[in-house]
Amino acid sequence: MAEYSEVQMEVKVTGYEAIEKKVKASGNSGRIYVPIQWMNCRVKLIRLDPLKSDK
């Protein structure tokens, strides 16, 4: 994994509902389930934790 420095930033988002969840493994990627009522709605995902180092 390439090394790089992460800087925490503040992001302001206006919306209707927010859910905080952990990403679960799914094959070679990650997955987050959202309510079925969100189908066909636009969403934004924001990573809240820094990436873990492989050191």
PDB file of N, CA, C and O in Angstrom:
ATOM      1  N   MET A   1       0.843  -1.183   0.000  1.00  0.00           N
ATOM      2  CA  MET A   1       0.000   0.000   0.000  1.00  0.00           C
ATOM      3  C   MET A   1       0.889   1.246   0.000  1.00  0.00           C
ATOM      4  O   MET A   1       1.854   1.325   0.759  1.00  0.00           O
ATOM      5  N   ALA A   2       0.563   2.201  -0.842  1.00  0.00           N
ATOM      6  CA  ALA A   2       1.337   3.434  -0.919  1.00  0.00           C
ATOM      7  C   ALA A   2       1.155   4.249   0.351  1.00  0.00           C
ATOM      8  O   ALA A   2       0.070   4.292   0.931  1.00  0.00           O
ATOM      9  N   GLU A   3       2.240   4.896   0.774  1.00  0.00           N
ATOM     10  CA  GLU A   3       2.159   5.732   1.966  1.00  0.00           C
ATOM     11  C   GLU A   3       1.831   7.165   1.559  1.00  0.00           C
ATOM     12  O   GLU A   3       2.357   7.679   0.572  1.00  0.00           O
ATOM     13  N   TYR A   4       0.970   7.788   2.320  1.00  0.00           N
ATOM     14  CA  TYR A   4       0.649   9.178   2.114  1.00  0.00           C
ATOM     15  C   TYR A   4       0.125   9.751   3.416  1.00  0.00           C
ATOM     16  O   TYR A   4      -0.264   9.006   4.315  1.00  0.00           O
ATOM     17  N   SER A   5       0.113  11.043   3.519  1.00  0.00           N
ATOM     18  CA  SER A   5      -0.339  11.714   4.730  1.00  0.00           C
ATOM     19  C   SER A   5      -1.798  12.113   4.570  1.00  0.00           C
ATOM     20  O   SER A   5      -2.188  12.680   3.550  1.00  0.00           O
ATOM     21  N   GLU A   6      -2.593  11.815   5.581  1.00  0.00           N
ATOM     22  CA  GLU A   6      -3.994  12.221   5.560  1.00  0.00           C
ATOM     23  C   GLU A   6      -4.178  13.427   6.467  1.00  0.00           C
ATOM     24  O   GLU A   6      -3.589  13.505   7.545  1.00  0.00           O
ATOM     25  N   VAL A   7      -4.992  14.354   6.024  1.00  0.00           N
ATOM     26  CA  VAL A   7      -5.309  15.524   6.817  1.00  0.00           C
ATOM     27  C   VAL A   7      -6.818  15.537   7.033  1.00  0.00           C
ATOM     28  O   VAL A   7      -7.592  15.454   6.079  1.00  0.00           O
ATOM     29  N   GLN A   8      -7.228  15.641   8.301  1.00  0.00           N
ATOM     30  CA  GLN A   8      -8.652  15.696   8.597  1.00  0.00           C
ATOM     31  C   GLN A   8      -9.203  17.028   8.120  1.00  0.00           C
ATOM     32  O   GLN A   8      -8.551  18.062   8.266  1.00  0.00           O
ATOM     33  N   MET A   9     -10.416  17.007   7.543  1.00  0.00           N
ATOM     34  CA  MET A   9     -11.029  18.229   7.057  1.00  0.00           C
ATOM     35  C   MET A   9     -12.463  18.311   7.553  1.00  0.00           C
ATOM     36  O   MET A   9     -13.051  17.305   7.951  1.00  0.00           O
ATOM     37  N   GLU A  10     -13.010  19.492   7.527  1.00  0.00           N
ATOM     38  CA  GLU A  10     -14.398  19.699   7.920  1.00  0.00           C
ATOM     39  C   GLU A  10     -15.228  19.804   6.648  1.00  0.00           C
ATOM     40  O   GLU A  10     -14.846  20.491   5.701  1.00  0.00           O
ATOM     41  N   VAL A  11     -16.374  19.114   6.636  1.00  0.00           N
ATOM     42  CA  VAL A  11     -17.253  19.120   5.471  1.00  0.00           C
ATOM     43  C   VAL A  11     -18.653  19.481   5.941  1.00  0.00           C
ATOM     44  O   VAL A  11     -19.146  18.910   6.913  1.00  0.00           O
ATOM     45  N   LYS A  12     -19.296  20.419   5.264  1.00  0.00           N
ATOM     46  CA  LYS A  12     -20.668  20.793   5.599  1.00  0.00           C
ATOM     47  C   LYS A  12     -21.578  20.256   4.499  1.00  0.00           C
ATOM     48  O   LYS A  12     -21.388  20.549   3.318  1.00  0.00           O
ATOM     49  N   VAL A  13     -22.577  19.459   4.908  1.00  0.00           N
ATOM     50  CA  VAL A  13     -23.514  18.858   3.963  1.00  0.00           C
ATOM     51  C   VAL A  13     -24.927  19.170   4.427  1.00  0.00           C
ATOM     52  O   VAL A  13     -25.242  19.024   5.609  1.00  0.00           O
ATOM     53  N   THR A  14     -25.770  19.593   3.515  1.00  0.00           N
ATOM     54  CA  THR A  14     -27.172  19.834   3.828  1.00  0.00           C
ATOM     55  C   THR A  14     -27.993  18.686   3.266  1.00  0.00           C
ATOM     56  O   THR A  14     -27.850  18.338   2.094  1.00  0.00           O
ATOM     57  N   GLY A  15     -28.853  18.095   4.089  1.00  0.00           N
ATOM     58  CA  GLY A  15     -29.645  16.961   3.625  1.00  0.00           C
ATOM     59  C   GLY A  15     -30.854  16.723   4.506  1.00  0.00           C
ATOM     60  O   GLY A  15     -31.269  17.608   5.254  1.00  0.00           O
ATOM     61  N   TYR A  16     -31.415  15.538   4.419  1.00  0.00           N
ATOM     62  CA  TYR A  16     -32.654  15.203   5.100  1.00  0.00           C
ATOM     63  C   TYR A  16     -32.493  14.160   6.197  1.00  0.00           C
ATOM     64  O   TYR A  16     -33.317  14.094   7.109  1.00  0.00           O
ATOM     65  N   GLU A  17     -31.459  13.355   6.126  1.00  0.00           N
ATOM     66  CA  GLU A  17     -31.271  12.284   7.099  1.00  0.00           C
ATOM     67  C   GLU A  17     -29.820  11.826   7.040  1.00  0.00           C
ATOM     68  O   GLU A  17     -29.193  11.855   5.981  1.00  0.00           O
ATOM     69  N   ALA A  18     -29.296  11.406   8.174  1.00  0.00           N
ATOM     70  CA  ALA A  18     -27.923  10.902   8.221  1.00  0.00           C
ATOM     71  C   ALA A  18     -27.898   9.625   9.050  1.00  0.00           C
ATOM     72  O   ALA A  18     -28.558   9.534  10.086  1.00  0.00           O
ATOM     73  N   ILE A  19     -27.140   8.650   8.592  1.00  0.00           N
ATOM     74  CA  ILE A  19     -26.962   7.389   9.303  1.00  0.00           C
ATOM     75  C   ILE A  19     -25.467   7.121   9.345  1.00  0.00           C
ATOM     76  O   ILE A  19     -24.792   7.215   8.320  1.00  0.00           O
ATOM     77  N   GLU A  20     -24.943   6.789  10.517  1.00  0.00           N
ATOM     78  CA  GLU A  20     -23.530   6.454  10.633  1.00  0.00           C
ATOM     79  C   GLU A  20     -23.405   4.944  10.751  1.00  0.00           C
ATOM     80  O   GLU A  20     -24.000   4.336  11.641  1.00  0.00           O
ATOM     81  N   LYS A  21     -22.627   4.331   9.848  1.00  0.00           N
ATOM     82  CA  LYS A  21     -22.449   2.881   9.814  1.00  0.00           C
ATOM     83  C   LYS A  21     -20.996   2.556   9.550  1.00  0.00           C
ATOM     84  O   LYS A  21     -20.228   3.422   9.133  1.00  0.00           O
ATOM     85  N   LYS A  22     -20.608   1.301   9.792  1.00  0.00           N
ATOM     86  CA  LYS A  22     -19.279   0.819   9.433  1.00  0.00           C
ATOM     87  C   LYS A  22     -19.375   0.076   8.111  1.00  0.00           C
ATOM     88  O   LYS A  22     -20.356  -0.620   7.848  1.00  0.00           O
ATOM     89  N   VAL A  23     -18.355   0.230   7.284  1.00  0.00           N
ATOM     90  CA  VAL A  23     -18.291  -0.471   6.006  1.00  0.00           C
ATOM     91  C   VAL A  23     -17.946  -1.935   6.288  1.00  0.00           C
ATOM     92  O   VAL A  23     -17.017  -2.216   7.046  1.00  0.00           O
ATOM     93  N   LYS A  24     -18.683  -2.863   5.686  1.00  0.00           N
ATOM     94  CA  LYS A  24     -18.448  -4.303   5.837  1.00  0.00           C
ATOM     95  C   LYS A  24     -17.778  -4.836   4.573  1.00  0.00           C
ATOM     96  O   LYS A  24     -17.985  -4.313   3.478  1.00  0.00           O
ATOM     97  N   ALA A  25     -16.984  -5.870   4.740  1.00  0.00           N
ATOM     98  CA  ALA A  25     -16.307  -6.499   3.604  1.00  0.00           C
ATOM     99  C   ALA A  25     -17.332  -7.162   2.692  1.00  0.00           C
ATOM    100  O   ALA A  25     -18.329  -7.724   3.146  1.00  0.00           O
ATOM    101  N   SER A  26     -17.057  -7.078   1.385  1.00  0.00           N
ATOM    102  CA  SER A  26     -17.922  -7.702   0.384  1.00  0.00           C
ATOM    103  C   SER A  26     -17.061  -8.022  -0.836  1.00  0.00           C
ATOM    104  O   SER A  26     -16.905  -7.190  -1.730  1.00  0.00           O
ATOM    105  N   GLY A  27     -16.498  -9.242  -0.866  1.00  0.00           N
ATOM    106  CA  GLY A  27     -15.597  -9.607  -1.962  1.00  0.00           C
ATOM    107  C   GLY A  27     -14.337  -8.774  -1.897  1.00  0.00           C
ATOM    108  O   GLY A  27     -13.654  -8.751  -0.873  1.00  0.00           O
ATOM    109  N   ASN A  28     -14.018  -8.076  -3.003  1.00  0.00           N
ATOM    110  CA  ASN A  28     -12.827  -7.224  -3.067  1.00  0.00           C
ATOM    111  C   ASN A  28     -13.135  -5.761  -2.771  1.00  0.00           C
ATOM    112  O   ASN A  28     -12.331  -4.884  -3.089  1.00  0.00           O
ATOM    113  N   SER A  29     -14.280  -5.490  -2.172  1.00  0.00           N
ATOM    114  CA  SER A  29     -14.654  -4.104  -1.896  1.00  0.00           C
ATOM    115  C   SER A  29     -15.380  -4.024  -0.559  1.00  0.00           C
ATOM    116  O   SER A  29     -15.404  -4.994   0.197  1.00  0.00           O
ATOM    117  N   GLY A  30     -15.966  -2.881  -0.272  1.00  0.00           N
ATOM    118  CA  GLY A  30     -16.739  -2.687   0.944  1.00  0.00           C
ATOM    119  C   GLY A  30     -18.183  -2.379   0.601  1.00  0.00           C
ATOM    120  O   GLY A  30     -18.501  -1.981  -0.520  1.00  0.00           O
ATOM    121  N   ARG A  31     -19.055  -2.571   1.584  1.00  0.00           N
ATOM    122  CA  ARG A  31     -20.489  -2.397   1.336  1.00  0.00           C
ATOM    123  C   ARG A  31     -21.129  -1.710   2.532  1.00  0.00           C
ATOM    124  O   ARG A  31     -20.774  -1.976   3.680  1.00  0.00           O
ATOM    125  N   ILE A  32     -22.077  -0.823   2.250  1.00  0.00           N
ATOM    126  CA  ILE A  32     -22.909  -0.188   3.272  1.00  0.00           C
ATOM    127  C   ILE A  32     -24.356  -0.332   2.813  1.00  0.00           C
ATOM    128  O   ILE A  32     -24.698   0.019   1.683  1.00  0.00           O
ATOM    129  N   TYR A  33     -25.188  -0.845   3.690  1.00  0.00           N
ATOM    130  CA  TYR A  33     -26.616  -0.946   3.383  1.00  0.00           C
ATOM    131  C   TYR A  33     -27.325   0.308   3.877  1.00  0.00           C
ATOM    132  O   TYR A  33     -27.052   0.799   4.972  1.00  0.00           O
ATOM    133  N   VAL A  34     -28.238   0.819   3.057  1.00  0.00           N
ATOM    134  CA  VAL A  34     -29.049   1.978   3.431  1.00  0.00           C
ATOM    135  C   VAL A  34     -30.516   1.574   3.366  1.00  0.00           C
ATOM    136  O   VAL A  34     -30.844   0.559   2.751  1.00  0.00           O
ATOM    137  N   PRO A  35     -31.408   2.349   3.988  1.00  0.00           N
ATOM    138  CA  PRO A  35     -32.834   2.008   3.967  1.00  0.00           C
ATOM    139  C   PRO A  35     -33.392   1.934   2.541  1.00  0.00           C
ATOM    140  O   PRO A  35     -32.982   2.700   1.669  1.00  0.00           O
ATOM    141  N   ILE A  36     -34.315   1.023   2.313  1.00  0.00           N
ATOM    142  CA  ILE A  36     -34.931   0.848   0.989  1.00  0.00           C
ATOM    143  C   ILE A  36     -35.625   2.132   0.530  1.00  0.00           C
ATOM    144  O   ILE A  36     -35.754   2.374  -0.670  1.00  0.00           O
ATOM    145  N   GLN A  37     -36.064   2.943   1.470  1.00  0.00           N
ATOM    146  CA  GLN A  37     -36.717   4.211   1.115  1.00  0.00           C
ATOM    147  C   GLN A  37     -35.748   5.159   0.415  1.00  0.00           C
ATOM    148  O   GLN A  37     -36.182   6.104  -0.246  1.00  0.00           O
ATOM    149  N   TRP A  38     -34.456   4.924   0.548  1.00  0.00           N
ATOM    150  CA  TRP A  38     -33.454   5.761  -0.097  1.00  0.00           C
ATOM    151  C   TRP A  38     -33.226   5.375  -1.565  1.00  0.00           C
ATOM    152  O   TRP A  38     -32.445   6.030  -2.255  1.00  0.00           O
ATOM    153  N   MET A  39     -33.885   4.338  -2.042  1.00  0.00           N
ATOM    154  CA  MET A  39     -33.713   3.889  -3.418  1.00  0.00           C
ATOM    155  C   MET A  39     -33.960   5.045  -4.376  1.00  0.00           C
ATOM    156  O   MET A  39     -34.937   5.781  -4.232  1.00  0.00           O
ATOM    157  N   ASN A  40     -33.079   5.203  -5.348  1.00  0.00           N
ATOM    158  CA  ASN A  40     -33.133   6.249  -6.380  1.00  0.00           C
ATOM    159  C   ASN A  40     -32.879   7.651  -5.846  1.00  0.00           C
ATOM    160  O   ASN A  40     -33.111   8.624  -6.563  1.00  0.00           O
ATOM    161  N   CYS A  41     -32.408   7.785  -4.599  1.00  0.00           N
ATOM    162  CA  CYS A  41     -32.015   9.086  -4.054  1.00  0.00           C
ATOM    163  C   CYS A  41     -30.502   9.234  -4.182  1.00  0.00           C
ATOM    164  O   CYS A  41     -29.772   8.244  -4.147  1.00  0.00           O
ATOM    165  N   ARG A  42     -30.042  10.450  -4.327  1.00  0.00           N
ATOM    166  CA  ARG A  42     -28.607  10.716  -4.328  1.00  0.00           C
ATOM    167  C   ARG A  42     -28.112  10.696  -2.888  1.00  0.00           C
ATOM    168  O   ARG A  42     -28.797  11.186  -1.990  1.00  0.00           O
ATOM    169  N   VAL A  43     -26.938  10.138  -2.661  1.00  0.00           N
ATOM    170  CA  VAL A  43     -26.345  10.111  -1.319  1.00  0.00           C
ATOM    171  C   VAL A  43     -24.885  10.531  -1.410  1.00  0.00           C
ATOM    172  O   VAL A  43     -24.288  10.497  -2.486  1.00  0.00           O
ATOM    173  N   LYS A  44     -24.313  10.926  -0.277  1.00  0.00           N
ATOM    174  CA  LYS A  44     -22.889  11.240  -0.170  1.00  0.00           C
ATOM    175  C   LYS A  44     -22.341  10.409   0.982  1.00  0.00           C
ATOM    176  O   LYS A  44     -22.937  10.357   2.058  1.00  0.00           O
ATOM    177  N   LEU A  45     -21.217   9.768   0.755  1.00  0.00           N
ATOM    178  CA  LEU A  45     -20.554   9.001   1.799  1.00  0.00           C
ATOM    179  C   LEU A  45     -19.291   9.745   2.195  1.00  0.00           C
ATOM    180  O   LEU A  45     -18.532  10.179   1.329  1.00  0.00           O
ATOM    181  N   ILE A  46     -19.058   9.896   3.483  1.00  0.00           N
ATOM    182  CA  ILE A  46     -17.891  10.603   3.987  1.00  0.00           C
ATOM    183  C   ILE A  46     -17.172   9.686   4.961  1.00  0.00           C
ATOM    184  O   ILE A  46     -17.757   9.255   5.955  1.00  0.00           O
ATOM    185  N   ARG A  47     -15.902   9.381   4.685  1.00  0.00           N
ATOM    186  CA  ARG A  47     -15.113   8.546   5.596  1.00  0.00           C
ATOM    187  C   ARG A  47     -14.772   9.368   6.821  1.00  0.00           C
ATOM    188  O   ARG A  47     -14.204  10.453   6.700  1.00  0.00           O
ATOM    189  N   LEU A  48     -15.114   8.864   8.009  1.00  0.00           N
ATOM    190  CA  LEU A  48     -14.923   9.596   9.257  1.00  0.00           C
ATOM    191  C   LEU A  48     -13.630   9.238   9.966  1.00  0.00           C
ATOM    192  O   LEU A  48     -13.138  10.037  10.762  1.00  0.00           O
ATOM    193  N   ASP A  49     -13.062   8.068   9.709  1.00  0.00           N
ATOM    194  CA  ASP A  49     -11.848   7.596  10.377  1.00  0.00           C
ATOM    195  C   ASP A  49     -10.674   7.611   9.420  1.00  0.00           C
ATOM    196  O   ASP A  49     -10.855   7.418   8.217  1.00  0.00           O
ATOM    197  N   PRO A  50      -9.443   7.841   9.944  1.00  0.00           N
ATOM    198  CA  PRO A  50      -8.264   7.747   9.081  1.00  0.00           C
ATOM    199  C   PRO A  50      -8.038   6.302   8.660  1.00  0.00           C
ATOM    200  O   PRO A  50      -8.453   5.376   9.357  1.00  0.00           O
ATOM    201  N   LEU A  51      -7.379   6.106   7.520  1.00  0.00           N
ATOM    202  CA  LEU A  51      -7.030   4.755   7.082  1.00  0.00           C
ATOM    203  C   LEU A  51      -6.007   4.157   8.024  1.00  0.00           C
ATOM    204  O   LEU A  51      -5.154   4.871   8.550  1.00  0.00           O
ATOM    205  N   LYS A  52      -6.083   2.853   8.242  1.00  0.00           N
ATOM    206  CA  LYS A  52      -5.107   2.156   9.091  1.00  0.00           C
ATOM    207  C   LYS A  52      -3.850   1.888   8.276  1.00  0.00           C
ATOM    208  O   LYS A  52      -3.932   1.527   7.102  1.00  0.00           O
ATOM    209  N   SER A  53      -2.699   2.063   8.889  1.00  0.00           N
ATOM    210  CA  SER A  53      -1.423   1.785   8.226  1.00  0.00           C
ATOM    211  C   SER A  53      -1.133   0.302   8.248  1.00  0.00           C
ATOM    212  O   SER A  53      -1.481  -0.377   9.213  1.00  0.00           O
ATOM    213  N   ASP A  54      -0.503  -0.218   7.210  1.00  0.00           N
ATOM    214  CA  ASP A  54      -0.134  -1.640   7.139  1.00  0.00           C
ATOM    215  C   ASP A  54       1.178  -1.928   7.844  1.00  0.00           C
ATOM    216  O   ASP A  54       1.707  -3.031   7.712  1.00  0.00           O
ATOM    217  N   LYS A  55       1.714  -0.987   8.579  1.00  0.00           N
ATOM    218  CA  LYS A  55       3.003  -1.159   9.268  1.00  0.00           C
ATOM    219  C   LYS A  55       2.868  -2.112  10.439  1.00  0.00           C
ATOM    220  O   LYS A  55       3.849  -2.377  11.135  1.00  0.00           O
TER     221      LYS A  55
END
